[in-house]
Amino acid sequence: MTNSLNTTIDVNQHLCLVPANNQYASDIYEVIVANRENFSQFMAWPKFVKNQADTALFLDSCWLKHQQNESKTYVILLKGQAIGLLSFNQIDNNNKTAYIGYWLDGSMQDNGVMTEALNALIKHYAMQKIIRRFVIKCTVYNEKSNALAKRCGFSYEGTLKQAEYINETFHDQNIYGLIVD
């Protein structure tokens, strides 16, 4: 991967993606606390984030993996305020494939923020020919994530049965792919 580690991705005049680091721990933790119940419907990790220090450790880990090109995690900033995360949770460098994860403060949802941010991230990595195939996996009942994938031009590729364990229950997971040449 050739992109700079500190590259900010400008989405629009008010929105940008910055590589995650612990300077955003306080803001990110506040978003998690405010959205814990909603996030916990679709993701297993929110119940394990107990304090700001947990968030700082996570962001340190993200920064290290970002530097090592194992994953890429970006803080979504709206007018300088952290409102969520957008990431390549896993990167398969041999196959130029990235597996996408994201979450956004509920008060910022339904305004096109994640659609614009995801499209900007894809464009950034596709134009540099770093990533060719982008993948979103989400539970079948996560209507907003399924809709986001479709809005951003991803194709439904199938459903994995009982592929995700959330709240002590296995859930089916839809797979969406986007290939950018």
N, C-alpha and C positions, 0 to 999 in steps of 0.2 A: 504494500500500500504506500502510495506516495503522498497522501495529503498531509498537510501540516497538523501537528497535534493540537495547536491552539486556534485552529481556524473557527471563526464564527460564521455561521450560515445565516445570511440575512433572508428573511422570509418576505417581509414587507416593511414599510416605514416604522411600524410599531412592534413588530414581532421578529425575534431572532432565536437561533439555537446556539448555545455556547457549550463547549465540552464541560461535562459535570465535574465539579470539584467541591471540596468541603466548605468553601466560602458561602455556598448556598444552603448549607445544612439547616439553618434556622427557618428560612422561608419554605424549604421543601418539607420539613417536619410539620410546620403549621398547616400546609396543604393536606398532608397525610392525616393529621388529627381531624381536620374539618371534614374529610371525605372517607374516613376509615370504614364506616358502615357500608357505604356504596361500593368502595373499592373491594371490600371483602366478599362481595357477591361474586366477583369475577376473578379474583387473584388470591393466592394463598398467603402471600407475604405480609399484608398489613398488620395482622395480629402480632407479628414478631417485632414490630417497630415500637419500642416502648418509650424512647426518649430521643432527644436531639443527638446525643452521642451515637446512638444506633445509626441514625441517618448520616452523620459525619463519617462513620466507618464504612458505610455502604458507598458513599460518594468517593471516599479514598480508594476503595476497591475498583469502582468504575473508572477512576482516573488512571490507575495502574493498568487495567485491561485496555483502556483507550490507547495508552502509550505502546502497549505490546500488540496492538491490532487484533486482540482476541474478541473485543466487542467495542462498540462506540455508543456512549451514552451522552445525551445532550439535555441540558436544562432548557425548557421553553421559557423565554422571557418576553413578557408583554409590557412594553414601556418600562423595561428594567426590572420588573417584578417577576419572580419565579412562580409559574402557574402549573408546571407539570414536567414530565420527562418523556423523551422520545429516544428510542435506542435501537441499535442492532444488538440484541441480546446475545447472539452468536453469529460469528462470521466463519463461513467455510471458504477460506482463501483459494483452495485448489479449484473449487467450482464457481468462484465469484458469486456466492450466494450469501444473503444476509437474512436473518430471522428477526422480525421487527416486534418491538414491544412499546407500549405507551400508556400513559395515564394523564389525565387533565383534571384540574380543579372543577368540580361540578358547576360552579358559578360561571365558568368560562365555556362550558359546553354549549353546543347547538348554535355557535356563532361562526363556524368555519375555521376556527383556530387550528384544530388538529389536521383537517384536510389540507390547509395551506402549508402547515409545518411538515407533514409527511411528504407532500409533493416536492417541497424544497429540498428535503433530505435525499429523496430518491434522485432528483435532478442532479444534485451536487455529486453524489457518488457515481451515478451513471455517466455523467459527462466526463469524469476523470477515468472512466473505464475500470474502476476499482471493483464495483459490484454490477453484475448483469441480471441476476435473478433475486427478487425480493419476495419474502414469504411472510404472511400474517397467519397466525394460528389463534383462534379464539373459540370460547365455548359457544355452542349452537344458540344458546339463549341470550347471549350478549348482543342485543339488537344494534346498539350503537357501533360496536366494533365490526360487526358484519356489514353494516351500512357503509362505514368508513372505507372498508376494503373495496367495496363495489364502486363508491364515489371516486376513488383514486385509480380506477381502471384495473384492479386486480380481478383475476378470473377464479371462480370457485373450482377447486381441484378435487374435493372430496371431503368426507367426514371420517375422522378417526374415532372409533368406538371406545368409550371410557378412557380417553387419553389424558385427562386432566383431573387431578385430585384436589378438590377445593372443599373446605368445611366438612371433611370426613366423608365426602361423597365423590364418586367418579362421575365425570361429565364427558359427553361427546364433544369433539372439537372440530370445527370447520377449518379447512386449509385453503388459503387463497394465495395465488402466485401472480407475479408480474415480471415479465422479461423485457428488459430494455436493451436494445442493440445500439 
